[in-house]
Amino acid sequence: NQVTVRKLDQALGNSPAALLAGSNDIEKIYDVLSIGKQEGLDWIEAVPKSKENAFERVRLGFSADGLQAMELRDQFGQLTVIKFASLERNPKLSPELFRFTPPKGADVISDP
């Protein structure tokens, strides 16, 4: 029953979500290379520079319409495949959708 409050860039860190967030520092965190076309998609592979990352590699598959798939291989060799459909880029969203109120009794810890 604990909530940690931190800035988005600190929360994403070197997680695969950082690849999707559009950070300009991706090449500081990952070695990124094109691995060619497979199954009709153009793939890039991101390998973390730090061995402390939970993932061994992340692959992103793109079509002309944009991101279609994401494959995450963790340090235990397990593969997670995420397929994207009906993506809408930069939709207008109300800030209220992102407001979070911690439950009563939760410890709230703020990172500087």
N, C-alpha and C positions, 0 to 999 in steps of 0.2 A: 504494500500500500504506500508506494513512494513515487513521486513525480520529480524528474530532473528537467530543469529549464536551461536551454543553451541555444546559441545562435545556430541557424540552419547549417552553415558551412562547417561548424564544429560537430554538429550531430551527424552529418553525412560522412565526414572524414574520408576514409579511403574505401568506403563501402561501394558496392555496385550501383547504388542509388546515385552516387556522385556522377557516374557516367551519364545518367539520364537527366541530371539537374542542369547540365550545360555549363559546368564550371570550366573556366579557362586554364585551370591548373592541373587538368587531367594528366598531362604528360609528366608532371612532377611525381604523380602517384603511380601511374601505370606506364608500361612500355606498350605502345599501341601499334599494331601492324595490320595491313590488309592481308587476308588469307584467301581471297578470290571468291569465285562464284560456286555455290553448292546448293542444290535443290531449288534453283531459281532465285536465290537471294545472294546479294553481295555481302560478304562477312568481314568484320574486323574482329581482331582478338586483342584483349587488354590483359596483360599479365602484371600483377602488382609488383612494384619494385621492393616492397617490404615483405619479408617472410612472415610478419605478424598479421597479415591479412587473413581473414577467414576463408578466402577463396584463392584457389590456385590459378584460375583464369576465368575470364568472362568473355563470351562471344556475343556480338550483336549482328543480326541479320536484317538487311535492308532491301526493300524493293523500290520501284519508282515512287510508290506512295508513302515511303518512309519506313520507320522501324516496324518489323514484323515479328521478330523473335529474339529471345535472349536466353543464352545457355550459361549456367553458372556451375562450375566444377569446384567443389570445396576441397579442403586439405585432406579429407578422408576418401576422395575419389568419387563421391556421390555427385550425380548430375541432376540439376534442376532445369527444366525447360519451361520458359514462359512464352506464350504466343499472344501477340497483340492484335486486336481487331477493333475496327470502328474508332480509331484514334482521332481525337480532335485536338489540333495544336493550338495552344494559347487561347483556350476558351475564356470568356468573361465569367469570372466566379466571384461571388459575394465574399468579402472578407469574413463574414459571419460563419461561413463554412469551416473556417480554420481557427475558430475560437474554442479553446478548451478550458473547462473549469474543473480543477481537480476535485475528486470526491471528498466529502467531509471526512476529516480524520487522516487524510493522506499527508505524509511528510513531503514538503516541497523544498527541493535543493536547487539552488541557482549556481551554475558555473559562471565564473567571471568572464 
